[in-house]
Amino acid sequence: MLRVREDYGDIPLYITENGAAFCDYADPAGVVRDPEHIDYLRNHFTAAHAAIAQGVNLRGYFVW
């Protein structure tokens, strides 16, 4: 996001597709525990927050 701002100026940015596939499954109780996906998203949200703090004009973030 920082590089895009440097290359193209202060334009509004939207992350429109941010997802990942992990090998998850439902346990016998039907609960899906997905720590890899949670960690993946946490890291990306942290990076987005840092970019906003550095002046990136991030307007939207969509997770699939």
C-alpha positions as CSV (number, residue, x, y, z in Angstrom):
1,M,0.0,0.0,0.0
2,L,2.9,2.3,0.7
3,R,4.5,1.6,-2.6
4,V,1.2,2.2,-4.4
5,R,0.9,5.6,-2.7
6,E,4.5,6.4,-3.6
7,D,4.0,5.4,-7.2
8,Y,0.5,6.9,-7.8
9,G,0.0,9.5,-5.2
10,D,-2.7,9.9,-2.6
11,I,-5.5,7.9,-4.3
12,P,-8.2,6.1,-2.4
13,L,-7.4,2.4,-2.1
14,Y,-9.6,-0.6,-1.6
15,I,-8.4,-4.1,-0.8
16,T,-11.1,-6.0,-2.7
17,E,-9.9,-9.6,-2.4
18,N,-8.0,-10.8,0.6
19,G,-8.3,-14.4,1.5
20,A,-6.4,-17.6,1.7
21,A,-7.2,-21.3,1.7
22,F,-6.1,-23.4,4.6
23,C,-6.8,-27.0,5.4
24,D,-9.5,-26.7,8.0
25,Y,-12.2,-29.1,9.1
26,A,-15.1,-29.3,11.4
27,D,-14.4,-31.3,14.6
28,P,-16.9,-33.9,15.9
29,A,-18.9,-31.1,17.6
30,G,-19.1,-29.2,14.3
31,V,-16.7,-26.5,15.3
32,V,-14.1,-25.2,12.8
33,R,-10.9,-24.0,14.5
34,D,-8.9,-22.0,11.9
35,P,-5.9,-20.5,13.7
36,E,-3.9,-20.2,10.5
37,H,-6.6,-18.1,8.8
38,I,-7.1,-15.9,11.9
39,D,-3.3,-15.3,12.1
40,Y,-3.2,-14.5,8.4
41,L,-6.0,-11.9,8.7
42,R,-4.5,-10.5,11.9
43,N,-1.2,-9.9,10.1
44,H,-2.9,-8.2,7.1
45,F,-5.1,-6.0,9.3
46,T,-2.1,-5.0,11.3
47,A,-0.3,-4.0,8.1
48,A,-3.4,-2.1,6.8
49,H,-3.6,-0.2,10.1
50,A,0.1,0.7,9.9
51,A,-0.3,1.9,6.3
52,I,-3.2,4.1,7.4
53,A,-1.1,5.5,10.2
54,Q,1.5,6.4,7.6
55,G,-1.0,8.3,5.5
56,V,-2.3,5.7,3.1
57,N,-5.9,6.5,2.0
58,L,-7.3,3.1,2.6
59,R,-11.1,3.3,2.2
60,G,-12.2,-0.3,2.3
61,Y,-10.9,-3.8,3.1
62,F,-13.0,-6.8,1.9
63,V,-12.3,-10.3,3.1
64,W,-13.6,-13.4,1.3
